[in-house]
Amino acid sequence: MLQIRPVSDLRNNFSEIERTVKSGESVYLTKNGYGTMVVLSLEKYSALTDEIELKLDEADRIAEESQTRLTHEDVFGRIRGKIDERL
């Protein structure tokens, strides 16, 4: 079940939020009725970011081995082309 709580609960009910997060759920925090942040476990955060870190490391290695540099127009143009091919 989606956990949406006021940000004040982070201070007032930290232990309860911690238990929820440790159980694998994310907690969405609101401030004045608007979403402001998400609290998640280190494991869940790592699962979201590990692949990105690996790809960035791979890109760094490739950049060290090659003098080829692409502009952002080149990169995003290629990505847009791939997306358009799928549509």
Legacy VTK file of the C-alpha trace (Angstrom):
# vtk DataFile Version 3.0
C-alpha trace
ASCII
DATASET POLYDATA
POINTS 87 float
0.000 0.000 0.000
1.291 3.459 -0.905
2.598 5.297 2.153
1.941 9.058 1.919
2.699 10.994 5.075
3.256 14.605 6.126
6.924 15.537 6.462
6.328 16.242 10.171
5.904 12.459 10.621
9.578 12.061 9.812
10.366 13.831 13.072
7.377 12.714 15.113
7.142 9.065 13.989
10.638 8.286 12.765
10.680 4.720 14.126
7.447 3.851 12.342
8.703 5.298 9.042
12.014 3.488 9.494
10.189 0.158 9.948
8.139 0.801 6.821
11.221 1.633 4.772
13.166 -1.350 6.114
10.276 -3.606 5.056
10.933 -2.562 1.454
8.272 0.092 1.024
8.949 3.701 0.121
7.396 6.549 2.102
6.257 9.625 0.187
6.396 12.799 2.261
4.252 15.867 1.738
4.595 19.453 2.876
1.514 21.661 2.836
-0.300 18.986 0.850
2.288 18.730 -1.928
4.801 15.951 -2.519
8.253 16.983 -1.358
10.440 13.854 -1.040
10.619 10.088 -0.900
12.305 8.047 1.818
13.621 4.631 0.821
16.060 2.081 2.146
19.708 2.086 1.136
19.127 -1.236 -0.586
16.275 0.136 -2.673
18.253 3.286 -3.497
21.238 1.180 -4.549
19.032 -0.951 -6.767
17.904 2.221 -8.527
21.369 3.749 -8.932
23.869 0.880 -9.250
23.291 0.303 -12.963
23.624 4.022 -13.659
26.936 4.112 -11.793
28.199 1.125 -13.789
27.221 2.784 -17.077
28.933 6.031 -16.055
32.101 4.117 -15.139
31.961 2.358 -18.509
31.559 5.716 -20.282
34.578 7.090 -18.386
36.688 4.105 -19.502
35.610 4.525 -23.109
36.356 8.269 -22.965
39.888 7.556 -21.681
40.529 5.185 -24.606
39.090 7.367 -27.366
39.485 10.924 -28.577
35.968 10.939 -30.069
33.652 13.395 -28.384
29.960 13.834 -29.102
27.852 16.930 -28.629
24.648 16.707 -26.682
22.813 17.225 -29.986
24.492 14.076 -31.358
23.680 12.005 -28.302
20.081 13.118 -27.882
19.512 12.989 -31.632
20.510 9.320 -31.603
18.264 8.636 -28.619
15.319 10.406 -30.266
15.944 8.379 -33.415
15.814 5.115 -31.460
12.596 6.187 -29.735
11.036 7.193 -33.052
11.954 3.799 -34.539
9.957 2.073 -31.804
6.857 4.203 -32.337
LINES 1 88
87 0 1 2 3 4 5 6 7 8 9 10 11 12 13 14 15 16 17 18 19 20 21 22 23 24 25 26 27 28 29 30 31 32 33 34 35 36 37 38 39 40 41 42 43 44 45 46 47 48 49 50 51 52 53 54 55 56 57 58 59 60 61 62 63 64 65 66 67 68 69 70 71 72 73 74 75 76 77 78 79 80 81 82 83 84 85 86
